[in-house]
Protein backbone atom coordinates (compact mmCIF):
# COMPACT_ATOMS: atom_id res chain seq x y z
CA UNK A 1 0.00 0.00 0.00
CA UNK A 2 1.19 3.51 -0.85
CA UNK A 3 0.44 6.66 1.17
CA UNK A 4 0.48 9.83 -0.92
CA UNK A 5 0.59 13.03 1.14
CA UNK A 6 -0.15 16.41 -0.42
CA UNK A 7 0.54 19.50 1.70
CA UNK A 8 -0.39 23.09 1.07
CA UNK A 9 -0.70 26.40 2.82
CA UNK A 10 -4.24 27.72 3.30
CA UNK A 11 -5.62 31.21 3.65
CA UNK A 12 -6.95 31.20 7.21
CA UNK A 13 -10.07 33.18 6.30
CA UNK A 14 -10.92 30.58 3.62
CA UNK A 15 -10.57 27.39 5.71
CA UNK A 16 -14.32 26.70 5.52
CA UNK A 17 -14.19 27.02 1.72
CA UNK A 18 -11.31 24.52 1.64
CA UNK A 19 -13.29 22.03 3.72
CA UNK A 20 -16.35 22.48 1.49
CA UNK A 21 -14.28 21.89 -1.65
CA UNK A 22 -12.74 18.77 -0.13
CA UNK A 23 -16.18 17.36 0.66
CA UNK A 24 -18.00 18.28 -2.53
CA UNK A 25 -15.28 18.02 -5.20
CA UNK A 26 -12.18 16.19 -4.01
CA UNK A 27 -13.80 13.34 -2.11
CA UNK A 28 -16.06 12.21 -4.98
CA UNK A 29 -13.15 12.53 -7.43
CA UNK A 30 -10.89 10.32 -5.29
CA UNK A 31 -13.67 7.75 -4.87
CA UNK A 32 -13.76 7.37 -8.67
CA UNK A 33 -10.01 6.76 -9.00
CA UNK A 34 -9.11 3.15 -9.67
CA UNK A 35 -6.85 1.82 -6.93
CA UNK A 36 -7.68 4.51 -4.36
CA UNK A 37 -8.28 2.76 -1.02
CA UNK A 38 -9.10 5.85 1.02
CA UNK A 39 -8.60 9.55 1.58
CA UNK A 40 -8.25 11.73 4.67
CA UNK A 41 -8.43 15.53 4.71
CA UNK A 42 -6.89 17.55 7.53
CA UNK A 43 -6.25 21.21 8.18
CA UNK A 44 -4.89 23.39 10.93
CA UNK A 45 -2.47 26.23 11.62
CA UNK A 46 -2.80 27.56 8.08
CA UNK A 47 -1.96 24.25 6.46
CA UNK A 48 -3.98 21.56 4.72
CA UNK A 49 -3.04 17.98 3.97
CA UNK A 50 -4.64 15.25 1.92
CA UNK A 51 -3.56 11.70 2.70
CA UNK A 52 -4.58 9.18 0.07
CA UNK A 53 -4.01 5.44 0.27
CA UNK A 54 -3.39 3.44 -2.91
CA UNK A 55 -3.19 -0.24 -3.74
CA UNK A 56 -0.08 0.19 -5.92
CA UNK A 57 2.45 2.61 -7.33
CA UNK A 58 0.74 2.11 -10.70
CA UNK A 59 -2.51 3.46 -9.23
CA UNK A 60 -0.68 6.61 -8.10
CA UNK A 61 0.76 6.95 -11.60
CA UNK A 62 -2.77 6.71 -13.03
CA UNK A 63 -3.88 9.52 -10.70
CA UNK A 64 -1.04 11.69 -11.99
CA UNK A 65 -2.39 11.16 -15.54
CA UNK A 66 -6.06 11.52 -14.64
CA UNK A 67 -7.83 14.41 -16.40
CA UNK A 68 -10.43 14.53 -13.62
CA UNK A 69 -7.71 14.86 -10.97
CA UNK A 70 -6.01 17.69 -12.90
CA UNK A 71 -9.35 19.48 -13.40
CA UNK A 72 -10.11 19.21 -9.68
CA UNK A 73 -6.65 20.45 -8.72
CA UNK A 74 -6.95 23.39 -11.13
CA UNK A 75 -10.36 24.33 -9.72
CA UNK A 76 -8.95 24.29 -6.18
CA UNK A 77 -5.99 26.39 -7.26
CA UNK A 78 -8.30 28.87 -8.99
CA UNK A 79 -10.56 29.11 -5.92
CA UNK A 80 -8.14 31.34 -4.02
CA UNK A 81 -8.06 29.22 -0.85
CA UNK A 82 -4.48 28.02 -1.24
CA UNK A 83 -1.51 29.98 0.05
CA UNK A 84 2.10 29.16 -0.68
CA UNK A 85 3.72 26.10 -2.13
CA UNK A 86 2.35 22.60 -2.41
CA UNK A 87 4.34 19.41 -1.94
CA UNK A 88 3.63 15.75 -2.67
CA UNK A 89 5.44 12.85 -1.00
CA UNK A 90 4.83 9.13 -1.24
CA UNK A 91 5.58 6.44 1.30
CA UNK A 92 5.26 2.67 1.49
CA UNK A 93 2.82 1.85 4.28
CA UNK A 94 4.56 -0.51 6.69
CA UNK A 95 1.88 -0.95 9.35
CA UNK A 96 -0.85 0.63 11.42
CA UNK A 97 -4.65 0.65 11.42
CA UNK A 98 -7.68 2.82 10.87
CA UNK A 99 -10.71 1.69 12.87
CA UNK A 100 -13.64 1.48 10.43
CA UNK A 101 -16.10 2.01 13.30
CA UNK A 102 -14.75 5.42 14.25
CA UNK A 103 -16.46 8.16 12.23
CA UNK A 104 -14.17 10.56 10.42
CA UNK A 105 -15.71 13.82 11.59
CA UNK A 106 -14.54 17.18 12.80
CA UNK A 107 -14.42 16.84 16.59
CA UNK A 108 -12.87 20.23 17.41
CA UNK A 109 -16.12 21.26 19.09
CA UNK A 110 -15.94 18.51 21.76
N, CA, C and O atoms as a GROMACS GRO file, in nm:
protein
  440
    1UNK      N    1   0.085  -0.117   0.000
    1UNK     CA    2   0.000   0.000   0.000
    1UNK      C    3   0.089   0.124   0.000
    1UNK      O    4   0.194   0.127   0.065
    2UNK      N    5   0.046   0.224  -0.073
    2UNK     CA    6   0.119   0.351  -0.085
    2UNK      C    7   0.038   0.461  -0.017
    2UNK      O    8  -0.084   0.471  -0.037
    3UNK      N    9   0.105   0.544   0.062
    3UNK     CA   10   0.044   0.666   0.117
    3UNK      C   11   0.100   0.783   0.038
    3UNK      O   12   0.221   0.800   0.028
    4UNK      N   13   0.010   0.863  -0.017
    4UNK     CA   14   0.048   0.983  -0.092
    4UNK      C   15   0.001   1.102  -0.009
    4UNK      O   16  -0.118   1.114   0.020
    5UNK      N   17   0.092   1.190   0.027
    5UNK     CA   18   0.059   1.303   0.114
    5UNK      C   19   0.086   1.432   0.040
    5UNK      O   20   0.198   1.462   0.000
    6UNK      N   21  -0.022   1.509   0.022
    6UNK     CA   22  -0.015   1.641  -0.042
    6UNK      C   23  -0.032   1.745   0.066
    6UNK      O   24  -0.126   1.738   0.145
    7UNK      N   25   0.058   1.842   0.070
    7UNK     CA   26   0.054   1.950   0.170
    7UNK      C   27   0.046   2.084   0.099
    7UNK      O   28   0.104   2.103  -0.008
    8UNK      N   29  -0.026   2.175   0.162
    8UNK     CA   30  -0.039   2.309   0.107
    8UNK      C   31  -0.062   2.409   0.219
    8UNK      O   32  -0.109   2.373   0.327
    9UNK      N   33  -0.029   2.533   0.192
    9UNK     CA   34  -0.070   2.640   0.282
    9UNK      C   35  -0.212   2.681   0.248
    9UNK      O   36  -0.255   2.670   0.133
   10UNK      N   37  -0.285   2.728   0.349
   10UNK     CA   38  -0.424   2.772   0.330
   10UNK      C   39  -0.440   2.914   0.381
   10UNK      O   40  -0.376   2.955   0.478
   11UNK      N   41  -0.524   2.989   0.315
   11UNK     CA   42  -0.562   3.121   0.365
   11UNK      C   43  -0.657   3.099   0.482
   11UNK      O   44  -0.763   3.038   0.465
   12UNK      N   45  -0.619   3.147   0.599
   12UNK     CA   46  -0.696   3.120   0.721
   12UNK      C   47  -0.842   3.159   0.708
   12UNK      O   48  -0.930   3.089   0.758
   13UNK      N   49  -0.868   3.270   0.643
   13UNK     CA   50  -1.007   3.318   0.630
   13UNK      C   51  -1.089   3.234   0.532
   13UNK      O   52  -1.210   3.252   0.521
   14UNK      N   53  -1.023   3.142   0.461
   14UNK     CA   54  -1.092   3.058   0.362
   14UNK      C   55  -1.093   2.910   0.401
   14UNK      O   56  -1.120   2.825   0.317
   15UNK      N   57  -1.064   2.878   0.526
   15UNK     CA   58  -1.057   2.739   0.570
   15UNK      C   59  -1.190   2.667   0.548
   15UNK      O   60  -1.191   2.551   0.507
   16UNK      N   61  -1.301   2.733   0.573
   16UNK     CA   62  -1.432   2.670   0.552
   16UNK      C   63  -1.454   2.639   0.404
   16UNK      O   64  -1.513   2.536   0.370
   17UNK      N   65  -1.408   2.726   0.316
   17UNK     CA   66  -1.419   2.702   0.173
   17UNK      C   67  -1.335   2.581   0.131
   17UNK      O   68  -1.376   2.501   0.047
   18UNK      N   69  -1.216   2.568   0.191
   18UNK     CA   70  -1.131   2.452   0.164
   18UNK      C   71  -1.201   2.323   0.205
   18UNK      O   72  -1.203   2.226   0.129
   19UNK      N   73  -1.259   2.322   0.323
   19UNK     CA   74  -1.329   2.203   0.372
   19UNK      C   75  -1.448   2.169   0.282
   19UNK      O   76  -1.474   2.052   0.254
   20UNK      N   77  -1.520   2.270   0.238
   20UNK     CA   78  -1.635   2.248   0.149
   20UNK      C   79  -1.589   2.189   0.016
   20UNK      O   80  -1.653   2.097  -0.036
   21UNK      N   81  -1.481   2.241  -0.039
   21UNK     CA   82  -1.428   2.189  -0.165
   21UNK      C   83  -1.386   2.043  -0.148
   21UNK      O   84  -1.414   1.960  -0.234
   22UNK      N   85  -1.318   2.014  -0.038
   22UNK     CA   86  -1.274   1.877  -0.013
   22UNK      C   87  -1.392   1.781  -0.011
   22UNK      O   88  -1.385   1.672  -0.067
   23UNK      N   89  -1.500   1.822   0.052
   23UNK     CA   90  -1.618   1.736   0.066
   23UNK      C   91  -1.695   1.721  -0.065
   23UNK      O   92  -1.738   1.612  -0.100
   24UNK      N   93  -1.712   1.830  -0.135
   24UNK     CA   94  -1.800   1.828  -0.253
   24UNK      C   95  -1.729   1.795  -0.383
   24UNK      O   96  -1.791   1.742  -0.475
   25UNK      N   97  -1.600   1.825  -0.394
   25UNK     CA   98  -1.528   1.802  -0.520
   25UNK      C   99  -1.420   1.694  -0.509
   25UNK      O  100  -1.418   1.599  -0.587
   26UNK      N  101  -1.332   1.711  -0.411
   26UNK     CA  102  -1.218   1.619  -0.401
   26UNK      C  103  -1.259   1.478  -0.360
   26UNK      O  104  -1.216   1.381  -0.423
   27UNK      N  105  -1.340   1.466  -0.258
   27UNK     CA  106  -1.380   1.334  -0.211
   27UNK      C  107  -1.446   1.250  -0.320
   27UNK      O  108  -1.405   1.136  -0.340
   28UNK      N  109  -1.547   1.302  -0.390
   28UNK     CA  110  -1.606   1.221  -0.498
   28UNK      C  111  -1.506   1.186  -0.608
   28UNK      O  112  -1.510   1.077  -0.664
   29UNK      N  113  -1.416   1.279  -0.639
   29UNK     CA  114  -1.316   1.253  -0.743
   29UNK      C  115  -1.224   1.138  -0.701
   29UNK      O  116  -1.198   1.048  -0.780
   30UNK      N  117  -1.176   1.140  -0.575
   30UNK     CA  118  -1.089   1.032  -0.529
   30UNK      C  119  -1.162   0.899  -0.526
   30UNK      O  120  -1.103   0.795  -0.556
   31UNK      N  121  -1.290   0.900  -0.490
   31UNK     CA  122  -1.367   0.775  -0.488
   31UNK      C  123  -1.374   0.710  -0.626
   31UNK      O  124  -1.384   0.587  -0.636
   32UNK      N  125  -1.367   0.790  -0.730
   32UNK     CA  126  -1.376   0.737  -0.867
   32UNK      C  127  -1.242   0.691  -0.922
   32UNK      O  128  -1.237   0.634  -1.032
   33UNK      N  129  -1.133   0.713  -0.850
   33UNK     CA  130  -1.001   0.676  -0.900
   33UNK      C  131  -0.973   0.529  -0.874
   33UNK      O  132  -0.980   0.483  -0.760
   34UNK      N  133  -0.943   0.456  -0.978
   34UNK     CA  134  -0.912   0.314  -0.968
   34UNK      C  135  -0.787   0.295  -0.881
   34UNK      O  136  -0.683   0.356  -0.906
   35UNK      N  137  -0.798   0.211  -0.780
   35UNK     CA  138  -0.685   0.182  -0.693
   35UNK      C  139  -0.678   0.268  -0.569
   35UNK      O  140  -0.593   0.245  -0.484
   36UNK      N  141  -0.767   0.368  -0.556
   36UNK     CA  142  -0.768   0.451  -0.436
   36UNK      C  143  -0.842   0.375  -0.325
   36UNK      O  144  -0.958   0.338  -0.340
   37UNK      N  145  -0.772   0.352  -0.214
   37UNK     CA  146  -0.828   0.276  -0.102
   37UNK      C  147  -0.891   0.366   0.003
   37UNK      O  148  -0.971   0.320   0.084
   38UNK      N  149  -0.855   0.494   0.003
   38UNK     CA  150  -0.910   0.585   0.102
   38UNK      C  151  -0.845   0.721   0.092
   38UNK      O  152  -0.740   0.739   0.031
   39UNK      N  153  -0.911   0.818   0.156
   39UNK     CA  154  -0.860   0.955   0.158
   39UNK      C  155  -0.896   1.018   0.292
   39UNK      O  156  -1.005   0.996   0.345
   40UNK      N  157  -0.804   1.097   0.344
   40UNK     CA  158  -0.825   1.174   0.467
   40UNK      C  159  -0.788   1.318   0.438
   40UNK      O  160  -0.685   1.345   0.376
   41UNK      N  161  -0.870   1.410   0.483
   41UNK     CA  162  -0.842   1.553   0.471
   41UNK      C  163  -0.818   1.609   0.611
   41UNK      O  164  -0.890   1.574   0.704
   42UNK      N  165  -0.718   1.694   0.625
   42UNK     CA  166  -0.689   1.755   0.753
   42UNK      C  167  -0.643   1.898   0.730
   42UNK      O  168  -0.581   1.929   0.629
   43UNK      N  169  -0.674   1.983   0.828
   43UNK     CA  170  -0.625   2.121   0.818
   43UNK      C  171  -0.607   2.176   0.958
   43UNK      O  172  -0.674   2.135   1.053
   44UNK      N  173  -0.515   2.271   0.968
   44UNK     CA  174  -0.489   2.339   1.093
   44UNK      C  175  -0.366   2.426   1.080
   44UNK      O  176  -0.275   2.396   1.002
   45UNK      N  177  -0.362   2.532   1.159
   45UNK     CA  178  -0.246   2.623   1.162
   45UNK      C  179  -0.208   2.672   1.023
   45UNK      O  180  -0.089   2.683   0.992
   46UNK      N  181  -0.308   2.701   0.940
   46UNK     CA  182  -0.280   2.756   0.808
   46UNK      C  183  -0.227   2.656   0.708
   46UNK      O  184  -0.169   2.695   0.606
   47UNK      N  185  -0.246   2.528   0.735
   47UNK     CA  186  -0.196   2.425   0.646
   47UNK      C  187  -0.304   2.321   0.623
   47UNK      O  188  -0.384   2.291   0.713
   48UNK      N  189  -0.307   2.265   0.502
   48UNK     CA  190  -0.398   2.156   0.472
   48UNK      C  191  -0.318   2.038   0.420
   48UNK      O  192  -0.217   2.055   0.352
   49UNK      N  193  -0.366   1.918   0.452
   49UNK     CA  194  -0.304   1.798   0.397
   49UNK      C  195  -0.413   1.704   0.347
   49UNK      O  196  -0.523   1.698   0.401
   50UNK      N  197  -0.378   1.631   0.244
   50UNK     CA  198  -0.464   1.525   0.192
   50UNK      C  199  -0.379   1.399   0.190
   50UNK      O  200  -0.277   1.392   0.122
   51UNK      N  201  -0.424   1.299   0.264
   51UNK     CA  202  -0.356   1.170   0.269
   51UNK      C  203  -0.441   1.072   0.191
   51UNK      O  204  -0.556   1.045   0.227
   52UNK      N  205  -0.387   1.019   0.083
   52UNK     CA  206  -0.458   0.918   0.007
   52UNK      C  207  -0.381   0.787   0.018
   52UNK      O  208  -0.258   0.784   0.025
   53UNK      N  209  -0.458   0.678   0.019
   53UNK     CA  210  -0.401   0.544   0.027
   53UNK      C  211  -0.432   0.471  -0.103
   53UNK      O  212  -0.545   0.474  -0.152
   54UNK      N  213  -0.330   0.405  -0.158
   54UNK     CA  214  -0.339   0.344  -0.291
   54UNK      C  215  -0.295   0.200  -0.287
   54UNK      O  216  -0.210   0.162  -0.206
   55UNK      N  217  -0.352   0.118  -0.373
   55UNK     CA  218  -0.319  -0.024  -0.374
   55UNK      C  219  -0.187  -0.054  -0.445
   55UNK      O  220  -0.133  -0.163  -0.430
   56UNK      N  221  -0.134   0.043  -0.521
   56UNK     CA  222  -0.008   0.019  -0.592
   56UNK      C  223   0.051   0.150  -0.640
   56UNK      O  224  -0.017   0.252  -0.646
   57UNK      N  225   0.178   0.144  -0.675
   57UNK     CA  226   0.245   0.261  -0.733
   57UNK      C  227   0.186   0.292  -0.870
   57UNK      O  228   0.184   0.408  -0.911
   58UNK      N  229   0.138   0.190  -0.939
   58UNK     CA  230   0.074   0.211  -1.070
   58UNK      C  231  -0.055   0.292  -1.055
   58UNK      O  232  -0.087   0.374  -1.142
   59UNK      N  233  -0.128   0.269  -0.947
   59UNK     CA  234  -0.251   0.346  -0.923
   59UNK      C  235  -0.219   0.494  -0.901
   59UNK      O  236  -0.292   0.581  -0.948
   60UNK      N  237  -0.110   0.522  -0.830
   60UNK     CA  238  -0.068   0.661  -0.810
   60UNK      C  239  -0.029   0.722  -0.943
   60UNK      O  240  -0.060   0.838  -0.969
   61UNK      N  241   0.038   0.646  -1.027
   61UNK     CA  242   0.076   0.695  -1.160
   61UNK      C  243  -0.048   0.726  -1.243
   61UNK      O  244  -0.049   0.824  -1.317
   62UNK      N  245  -0.151   0.643  -1.231
   62UNK     CA  246  -0.277   0.671  -1.304
   62UNK      C  247  -0.340   0.801  -1.254
   62UNK      O  248  -0.393   0.879  -1.333
   63UNK      N  249  -0.335   0.825  -1.124
   63UNK     CA  250  -0.388   0.952  -1.070
   63UNK      C  251  -0.315   1.069  -1.134
   63UNK      O  252  -0.378   1.167  -1.175
   64UNK      N  253  -0.184   1.060  -1.142
   64UNK     CA  254  -0.104   1.169  -1.200
   64UNK      C  255  -0.141   1.198  -1.344
   64UNK      O  256  -0.118   1.308  -1.393
   65UNK      N  257  -0.198   1.099  -1.414
   65UNK     CA  258  -0.239   1.116  -1.554
   65UNK      C  259  -0.388   1.143  -1.569
   65UNK      O  260  -0.436   1.166  -1.680
   66UNK      N  261  -0.461   1.141  -1.460
   66UNK     CA  262  -0.606   1.152  -1.464
   66UNK      C  263  -0.651   1.296  -1.497
   66UNK      O  264  -0.616   1.391  -1.428
   67UNK      N  265  -0.729   1.309  -1.603
   67UNK     CA  266  -0.783   1.441  -1.640
   67UNK      C  267  -0.873   1.494  -1.530
   67UNK      O  268  -0.871   1.613  -1.500
   68UNK      N  269  -0.952   1.407  -1.469
   68UNK     CA  270  -1.043   1.453  -1.362
   68UNK      C  271  -0.964   1.506  -1.243
   68UNK      O  272  -1.001   1.608  -1.184
   69UNK      N  273  -0.856   1.438  -1.207
   69UNK     CA  274  -0.771   1.486  -1.097
   69UNK      C  275  -0.714   1.624  -1.131
   69UNK      O  276  -0.717   1.715  -1.048
   70UNK      N  277  -0.661   1.641  -1.252
   70UNK     CA  278  -0.601   1.769  -1.290
   70UNK      C  279  -0.706   1.880  -1.296
   70UNK      O  280  -0.677   1.994  -1.261
   71UNK      N  281  -0.827   1.849  -1.340
   71UNK     CA  282  -0.935   1.948  -1.340
   71UNK      C  283  -0.973   1.988  -1.198
   71UNK      O  284  -0.996   2.106  -1.171
   72UNK      N  285  -0.979   1.892  -1.108
   72UNK     CA  286  -1.011   1.920  -0.968
   72UNK      C  287  -0.902   2.005  -0.904
   72UNK      O  288  -0.932   2.102  -0.834
   73UNK      N  289  -0.777   1.969  -0.928
   73UNK     CA  290  -0.665   2.045  -0.872
   73UNK      C  291  -0.663   2.188  -0.926
   73UNK      O  292  -0.635   2.282  -0.852
   74UNK      N  293  -0.692   2.205  -1.054
   74UNK     CA  294  -0.695   2.339  -1.113
   74UNK      C  295  -0.809   2.422  -1.053
   74UNK      O  296  -0.791   2.540  -1.026
   75UNK      N  297  -0.924   2.360  -1.032
   75UNK     CA  298  -1.036   2.433  -0.972
   75UNK      C  299  -1.003   2.476  -0.829
   75UNK      O  300  -1.039   2.586  -0.788
   76UNK      N  301  -0.935   2.391  -0.754
   76UNK     CA  302  -0.895   2.429  -0.618
   76UNK      C  303  -0.794   2.542  -0.622
   76UNK      O  304  -0.803   2.637  -0.544
   77UNK      N  305  -0.699   2.533  -0.712
   77UNK     CA  306  -0.599   2.639  -0.726
   77UNK      C  307  -0.664   2.773  -0.764
   77UNK      O  308  -0.626   2.878  -0.712
   78UNK      N  309  -0.762   2.766  -0.853
   78UNK     CA  310  -0.830   2.887  -0.899
   78UNK      C  311  -0.925   2.945  -0.794
   78UNK      O  312  -0.968   3.060  -0.805
   79UNK      N  313  -0.959   2.867  -0.692
   79UNK     CA  314  -1.056   2.911  -0.592
   79UNK      C  315  -1.003   3.019  -0.498
   79UNK      O  316  -1.082   3.089  -0.434
   80UNK      N  317  -0.871   3.032  -0.489
   80UNK     CA  318  -0.814   3.134  -0.402
   80UNK      C  319  -0.798   3.092  -0.257
   80UNK      O  320  -0.767   3.176  -0.173
   81UNK      N  321  -0.820   2.966  -0.224
   81UNK     CA  322  -0.806   2.922  -0.085
   81UNK      C  323  -0.664   2.880  -0.049
   81UNK      O  324  -0.628   2.877   0.068
   82UNK      N  325  -0.583   2.848  -0.150
   82UNK     CA  326  -0.447   2.802  -0.124
   82UNK      C  327  -0.353   2.918  -0.103
   82UNK      O  328  -0.373   3.027  -0.157
   83UNK      N  329  -0.250   2.894  -0.024
   83UNK     CA  330  -0.151   2.998   0.005
   83UNK      C  331  -0.014   2.932   0.014
   83UNK      O  332   0.010   2.848   0.100
   84UNK      N  333   0.075   2.971  -0.074
   84UNK     CA  334   0.210   2.916  -0.068
   84UNK      C  335   0.227   2.794  -0.157
   84UNK      O  336   0.146   2.766  -0.245
   85UNK      N  337   0.334   2.724  -0.131
   85UNK     CA  338   0.372   2.610  -0.213
   85UNK      C  339   0.297   2.484  -0.173
   85UNK      O  340   0.248   2.471  -0.061
   86UNK      N  341   0.290   2.392  -0.267
   86UNK     CA  342   0.234   2.260  -0.241
   86UNK      C  343   0.346   2.158  -0.260
   86UNK      O  344   0.435   2.175  -0.343
   87UNK      N  345   0.339   2.050  -0.181
   87UNK     CA  346   0.434   1.941  -0.194
   87UNK      C  347   0.358   1.808  -0.197
   87UNK      O  348   0.250   1.796  -0.140
   88UNK      N  349   0.417   1.711  -0.264
   88UNK     CA  350   0.363   1.575  -0.267
   88UNK      C  351   0.477   1.480  -0.231
   88UNK      O  352   0.587   1.489  -0.286
   89UNK      N  353   0.448   1.389  -0.137
   89UNK     CA  354   0.544   1.285  -0.100
   89UNK      C  355   0.471   1.153  -0.098
   89UNK      O  356   0.352   1.147  -0.068
   90UNK      N  357   0.542   1.047  -0.128
   90UNK     CA  358   0.483   0.913  -0.124
   90UNK      C  359   0.566   0.825  -0.032
   90UNK      O  360   0.688   0.839  -0.022
   91UNK      N  361   0.495   0.734   0.034
   91UNK     CA  362   0.558   0.644   0.130
   91UNK      C  363   0.498   0.505   0.115
   91UNK      O  364   0.379   0.491   0.084
   92UNK      N  365   0.578   0.402   0.138
   92UNK     CA  366   0.526   0.267   0.149
   92UNK      C  367   0.467   0.255   0.288
   92UNK      O  368   0.532   0.290   0.386
   93UNK      N  369   0.345   0.207   0.298
   93UNK     CA  370   0.282   0.185   0.428
   93UNK      C  371   0.340   0.056   0.486
   93UNK      O  372   0.338  -0.048   0.421
   94UNK      N  373   0.391   0.064   0.608
   94UNK     CA  374   0.456  -0.051   0.669
   94UNK      C  375   0.379  -0.108   0.787
   94UNK      O  376   0.419  -0.210   0.844
   95UNK      N  377   0.268  -0.044   0.824
   95UNK     CA  378   0.188  -0.095   0.935
   95UNK      C  379   0.090   0.009   0.983
   95UNK      O  380   0.085   0.121   0.931
   96UNK      N  381   0.011  -0.028   1.082
   96UNK     CA  382  -0.085   0.063   1.142
   96UNK      C  383  -0.227   0.014   1.126
   96UNK      O  384  -0.250  -0.099   1.082
   97UNK      N  385  -0.324   0.099   1.160
   97UNK     CA  386  -0.465   0.065   1.142
   97UNK      C  387  -0.549   0.191   1.140
   97UNK      O  388  -0.507   0.296   1.187
   98UNK      N  389  -0.667   0.178   1.085
   98UNK     CA  390  -0.768   0.282   1.087
   98UNK      C  391  -0.897   0.211   1.122
   98UNK      O  392  -0.948   0.132   1.043
   99UNK      N  393  -0.951   0.239   1.239
   99UNK     CA  394  -1.070   0.169   1.287
   99UNK      C  395  -1.190   0.209   1.203
   99UNK      O  396  -1.229   0.326   1.203
  100UNK      N  397  -1.251   0.115   1.130
  100UNK     CA  398  -1.364   0.148   1.043
  100UNK      C  399  -1.490   0.188   1.120
  100UNK      O  400  -1.585   0.238   1.060
  101UNK      N  401  -1.491   0.166   1.252
  101UNK     CA  402  -1.610   0.201   1.330
  101UNK      C  403  -1.603   0.342   1.387
  101UNK      O  404  -1.702   0.391   1.441
  102UNK      N  405  -1.489   0.406   1.375
  102UNK     CA  406  -1.475   0.542   1.425
  102UNK      C  407  -1.507   0.639   1.312
  102UNK      O  408  -1.440   0.638   1.209
  103UNK      N  409  -1.610   0.723   1.330
  103UNK     CA  410  -1.646   0.816   1.223
  103UNK      C  411  -1.537   0.921   1.201
  103UNK      O  412  -1.476   0.969   1.296
  104UNK      N  413  -1.515   0.954   1.076
  104UNK     CA  414  -1.417   1.056   1.042
  104UNK      C  415  -1.489   1.190   1.035
  104UNK      O  416  -1.535   1.233   0.929
  105UNK      N  417  -1.498   1.255   1.150
  105UNK     CA  418  -1.571   1.382   1.159
  105UNK      C  419  -1.484   1.484   1.229
  105UNK      O  420  -1.387   1.450   1.297
  106UNK      N  421  -1.521   1.608   1.212
  106UNK     CA  422  -1.454   1.718   1.280
  106UNK      C  423  -1.496   1.718   1.427
  106UNK      O  424  -1.613   1.744   1.457
  107UNK      N  425  -1.404   1.689   1.518
  107UNK     CA  426  -1.443   1.684   1.659
  107UNK      C  427  -1.380   1.799   1.739
  107UNK      O  428  -1.365   1.788   1.861
  108UNK      N  429  -1.346   1.908   1.672
  108UNK     CA  430  -1.287   2.023   1.741
  108UNK      C  431  -1.384   2.087   1.838
  108UNK      O  432  -1.342   2.160   1.928
  109UNK      N  433  -1.514   2.062   1.822
  109UNK     CA  434  -1.612   2.126   1.909
  109UNK      C  435  -1.634   2.050   2.039
  109UNK      O  436  -1.704   2.099   2.128
  110UNK      N  437  -1.577   1.930   2.053
  110UNK     CA  438  -1.594   1.851   2.176
  110UNK      C  439  -1.507   1.902   2.287
  110UNK      O  440  -1.510   1.846   2.397
   0.00000   0.00000   0.00000
